[in-house]
């Protein structure tokens, strides 16, 4: 399954491409902007989104280099990159 970043989304979508939901991205960005880092359970709980939908968005965000995975004491956490922080603030401003 091919993933598209924002810069790719201008072109016509191909079959089986994942297109993130803006509302889901807003929820994930809200959690990550206010927490230093978050694991999958924290993201699911903090966003109220079903646990099967969050990983698809996390993969997309990683693919676009908006977040990165870090390992802390054998657990995987996610944190925003500088590019991701700018993107997150922009997403949140759309909903003000």
Residue pairs with C-beta under 8 A, 6 or more apart in sequence:
1 16
1 17
1 18
2 14
2 16
2 17
2 18
3 17
3 18
3 59
3 60
3 63
3 64
4 13
4 17
4 18
4 19
5 60
5 63
5 64
6 64
9 19
13 19
18 56
18 59
18 60
20 56
20 57
20 60
20 61
21 57
22 91
22 94
24 47
24 49
24 53
24 54
24 57
25 57
25 61
25 91
26 91
26 92
26 94
26 95
27 46
27 47
27 48
27 49
28 43
28 47
28 49
28 54
28 57
28 58
28 61
29 80
29 84
29 87
29 88
29 91
29 92
30 46
30 47
30 88
30 92
31 38
31 42
31 43
31 46
31 47
32 38
32 43
32 67
32 78
32 79
32 80
32 84
32 88
33 80
33 85
33 88
33 89
33 92
35 42
35 46
36 79
37 70
37 72
37 77
37 78
37 79
38 46
38 77
38 78
38 79
39 75
39 76
39 77
39 78
40 51
40 54
40 55
40 58
40 76
40 78
43 49
43 54
43 58
43 78
44 50
44 51
44 54
47 54
58 67
58 78
61 67
61 78
61 84
62 68
62 69
62 78
65 81
65 83
65 84
66 80
66 81
66 83
66 84
66 87
66 88
67 78
67 79
67 80
67 81
67 84
68 78
68 79
68 81
69 76
69 77
69 78
70 76
70 77
70 78
70 79
71 77
80 88
